[in-house]
Amino acid sequence: MNFCVICDSPLTGRECIIENIPVYQGCVDTPIEDDIIQDMHWKECDVCSTIQIINLPREEDVYLKGHAAGIGKVWENHNEQFIRFIEKNKPVRISEVGGGSGDLARMSSIEWRMYEPHPPNEISTYRDIDFIRDFYSHNDARESIVFSHVLEHLRSPKQMISDIYSSDTRKIFLAWPQLDKWVEDGIPGAINYEHFFYCTYETLIEFFSTNGFELKDKEDFENHSHFLCFTKSEKTSELFSQNKNNFIKVENFFRKVREIKIEKPSYFMPASIYSQYYILQNPELCLGVLDNSPDKHGKRLYGTNAIVQPPTDINLKNNNVVVSGPHKKEIADGLKRLQEHS
């Protein structure tokens, strides 16, 4: 992929290569010899300053299995606030692209259809969800469409928004990770084979404007997500603000990740990319990996030899646990409560 996913321009800017990164960030029950490890090749767009991976692995390898459990108080609060934000902007009928476990659909009183090609098994028991086990089709467009932490994963976001513009859809609701802050803070997993392109918030708004959708409303959820409402409008000319610091931000991000050092043998939590980078930099100090999701227990964190356990399996008073990621505080607070009651 040697063209920009945001503005469609050839990628002719600066480059950087990050070596030996696992292509999948979830947990598996296969041997480590089956894991695919490859270098990330990032390249800059000289037109809109987006940085993206040009040697993307196959989607079936990157999304080997579902892995984002979306459990915990942070996600619960995120979904509640996002639903309030959506309902405040008065949609009539909604299609949600990539609805996961159907949390948003179950929380709303709005007529809601969810497209999810790989739903969890239990979703078939949710009688109140109208879901289609397939990828979204703009031929079945509704008045409003919802993307909750999905658009940043799409290989062709420009084509998706173009298709929506040509349909009867009038509003787009977007929950978008605060990547500017995550990259600046060096949070492992901010950009990766799933979040394979990095553009600033300003470029994101320009992207929608050039594709015929005007920003009408915005809220921020903690230091986690932007909630955005766009309405269909006239397309603007394709002029993007350039920010040559973006490339430096990406280089600095990976330098921070590569400089991660652990002083003593530790467990790592959660069992995801947030621990993956830590373990890859300090494999000899990894005692194991912890996670609250029962679906991950007993499996191996891809790219490592670490087997996933529930935190209740270890003596928290006598072991060091390294917690990472945007939900770090919630996880640390949970471990503290477990320790107090053990």
Disulfide bonds with the S-S distance in Angstrom:
none
